Amino acid sequence: MTITYKDNEQIIHEIKKLMIDEKTTQREVAAKLSITPQGLTKMLSKKNFGFEDAQKILSAMGYDLVLGYSKSQIAEQMDSQA
């Protein structure tokens, strides 16, 4: 799955959506991380949730976090107009 990054809340939302799609509970993910389900909830709701947190959770679910970049559509439009 590929998403365009907007903010950390979007990443959290996508992780929760993936859990639902995979029929994986927070309890199961927490157990794989050796933390309590409450600990996982706390991790998902912290203000400074980052890529390292996302990577840990996704890894526990059997996924890799893959980062990439592409030129924004706005920049491409500006380049073509120049």
C-alpha positions as CSV (number, residue, x, y, z in Angstrom):
1,M,0.0,0.0,0.0
2,T,1.3,3.5,-0.8
3,I,0.0,6.7,0.8
4,T,1.1,10.3,0.5
5,Y,2.2,11.5,3.9
6,K,0.2,14.4,5.4
7,D,0.7,14.1,9.1
8,N,1.2,11.6,11.9
9,E,-2.5,11.3,12.6
10,Q,-2.9,9.9,9.0
11,I,-0.2,7.3,9.7
12,I,-1.9,6.2,12.9
13,H,-5.2,6.0,11.0
14,E,-3.7,3.9,8.3
15,I,-2.1,1.5,10.9
16,K,-5.4,1.1,12.6
17,K,-7.1,0.5,9.3
18,L,-4.5,-2.1,8.4
19,M,-5.2,-3.9,11.8
20,I,-8.9,-4.0,10.8
21,D,-8.2,-5.2,7.3
22,E,-5.8,-7.9,8.6
23,K,-8.3,-8.8,11.4
24,T,-5.5,-8.2,13.9
25,T,-6.3,-6.9,17.4
26,Q,-4.4,-4.4,19.4
27,R,-4.0,-7.1,22.0
28,E,-2.2,-9.3,19.5
29,V,0.1,-6.5,18.3
30,A,0.8,-5.5,21.8
31,A,1.8,-9.1,22.7
32,K,4.2,-9.2,19.8
33,L,5.8,-5.9,21.0
34,S,5.9,-7.3,24.6
35,I,3.8,-4.4,25.9
36,T,0.3,-4.3,27.3
37,P,-2.7,-3.3,25.1
38,Q,-2.9,-0.1,27.1
39,G,0.8,0.5,26.2
40,L,0.0,0.2,22.5
41,T,-3.0,2.5,22.9
42,K,-0.7,5.0,24.6
43,M,1.9,4.7,21.8
44,L,-0.8,5.3,19.1
45,S,-2.2,8.3,20.9
46,K,1.0,10.1,21.8
47,K,1.6,13.6,20.3
48,N,5.1,12.8,19.1
49,F,4.2,9.6,17.3
50,G,6.9,9.1,14.7
51,F,8.2,6.8,12.0
52,E,10.1,4.7,14.5
53,D,6.8,4.0,16.4
54,A,5.1,3.2,13.1
55,Q,8.0,0.9,12.1
56,K,7.8,-1.1,15.4
57,I,4.1,-1.6,15.1
58,L,4.2,-2.5,11.4
59,S,7.1,-4.9,12.0
60,A,5.1,-6.7,14.7
61,M,2.3,-7.0,12.1
62,G,4.7,-8.5,9.6
63,Y,5.1,-5.4,7.4
64,D,8.0,-3.1,6.5
65,L,7.8,0.7,6.7
66,V,9.1,1.9,3.3
67,L,9.8,5.5,2.8
68,G,10.2,7.2,-0.6
69,Y,9.7,10.5,-2.2
70,S,8.4,12.0,-5.4
71,K,8.2,15.5,-6.8
72,S,4.9,17.1,-5.8
73,Q,2.3,17.6,-8.5
74,I,2.4,21.4,-7.8
75,A,6.1,21.5,-8.4
76,E,5.8,19.5,-11.6
77,Q,3.1,22.0,-12.8
78,M,5.3,25.0,-12.0
79,D,8.2,23.4,-13.8
80,S,6.1,22.8,-16.9
81,Q,4.9,26.4,-17.0
82,A,8.4,27.8,-16.7
